[in-house]
Amino acid sequence: YIHVRDARAGRSQSVLLSIDEARANFYDAFLSDKPAPPDQPGVHVFDDWSLEHLRTFIDWTPFFRAWELHGNYPAILTDDVVGETATQLFSDANTMLDQIIAEKWLTARGVAGLWPCARDGDDVTIHLADTEEHVRLPFLRQQVKKSRDRANMCLADFIDPNGDWIGGFAVGIHGIEPHSARFQADKDDYSDILLKALADRFAEAFAEALHQHVRTTLWGYAPGEQLTCEALIKEQYRGIRPAPGYPACPDHSLKPILFDLLDAPTNAGLTLTESFAMWPTAAVSGFYFGHPESQYFGVARVGRDQVEDYAARRGVDLATVERWLRPNLD
């Protein structure tokens, strides 16, 4: 306990660089290794992705954790403590999956886009050829002082200022409402929770399957990729898909920009609430970076100087940005 307490105390006292110092310590990616232009640029719509196909992409470990059964799949099925419960839950889940697929309870709709872009400071500017419009994606940079010559990363570091490509996606699972209502009317809470958990797993599986399709076909920078489901879960592929609201891209307010680029309401039936939550709730969205050195990281705490700079870049008042970035404020 003392060790954990001291470690946490040390983190809370970590030193922040100024935003100018952090930018000077950017991640210097080898930009000549950037991916080639996409084989199929532009926006691509998927109205009814096969649920049978998505089933093969399901990561079961988070499914069990949602039921507070901790352990990695498939080892959890033979765990001395929770193995019996996990096995029964897994059987029930697969029985429901069979019914969902056979009776077409749910529909997987998604959209992906690939656009020319360039880095401009900590922003990425997307060039929309059909309208000659430029769309700016502002990203945040790590400000915590690093040790051992480590960089203060920003997602924009993986984009070439002299011209590059970036992607985006949004996927959702539709049709859960009548089945959930039926279970609730029957006071069958177990089946209702199971259905919602499986819809969430389908959404994550869709994000995984679509990203693979982008890498191998639409963008096409990894045409020969042949990875197992386990390798995909371990992210043993080139590129990343950071999502707004997650550590490398903590600002949820980028979702409206992404949804506008993709026309997600029309192309995937996805909408956003005032607080930037996605509807339907079994949904995933994010950006595609294809550089081989692109990687996930946590922005963590940011200083007031970056908050003020970000407000200016977004063209909004400081109070709005402070509300957006509250978990990351110094």
C-alpha positions, 0 to 999 in steps of 0.5 A: 500500500505504501509503495502504491501511495508513494508512486501515485504521489510521485505521479501527481507531482510530475513536472509539466513543460511549457507547451513550447518546450513540449512542442520542441520535444515532439516525436520525430517520426521517419516521415519517408516511411509514411504510407502511400496514398490510398488505393480507394480514397474518399468515403465508403459506406457499409450498410449491413456488414455480416454479423457472422463475419464480425463474430469471428472478430469478437474479443471475449475478455472485455465481455467477461469483465463486463460481468465482473469475471476477471481473467483472459479468454479462453483461460478464464473458462477453466479458471479454478474460481470463476471457470464454471460461471464463465463457461455457462455465461459463454454458452448462453452468449453463444446461444444468443449470438446464434439467434441474433444472427439467424433471426437478424435481430441486429444490423451493423452499419458503418462508414470509413473515410480516407482524406489527404492532409498535412500537419500544421503544428499540433493540428492536422488539416484535411483537404476535401477535394470535392469542395476545396474545403479544409477541415482542421483537426486539433490534437493535444500534446503531452506536457509532462516532463519526460525522462530518458530522451522520450518525446512529448507526443501528439497525434499530429507528429505522425503526419507529414507537414508536406502532405500525407493521408488520414482516415476516420470511421464510425460504426454502430449496431442497430436494432437492439431496442425492440428485443431489449424492450421485450426482455424488460417486459418479461422482467428478464434482466439477464437476457437484456444485459446479455444482449446489450453486452453482445451488441457492444462486442459486435461494435468493437468487432466491427471497428476491428474488422473495418480497420483490417479492411482499410489496411488491406484494401481501402488504404491498402498499405498492408495488402498481404496482412494475415493476422489471427484474431489473437494477433489483432487483439494484441494490435500486431498490425501497422497503424492505430485508430485512436478514438476521441475521448481516449488517452491519446485523443481525450477531447470528445468534442472532436466527434462532431468534426469526424461525424461531419467528415463521414456524414455519419448520421446519413451513412451509418445512422449514428448521431451524437448527444449534446455531451458527445455520446454516440447513439445507438450506444453500441458504437465506436468511432475514431481516426486512422493513422497509417505511419508504421511508427504511430502508436498509442499514448496518454496525453495526461495532464495539460497546462493552462498555456496549452488550454489557452492555446487550444481554445484559440485554435478551436475558436471557443472560449476558455471555459468551454475548453476547460469543460471539455478537458476537465479530466486532463487539467493541471 
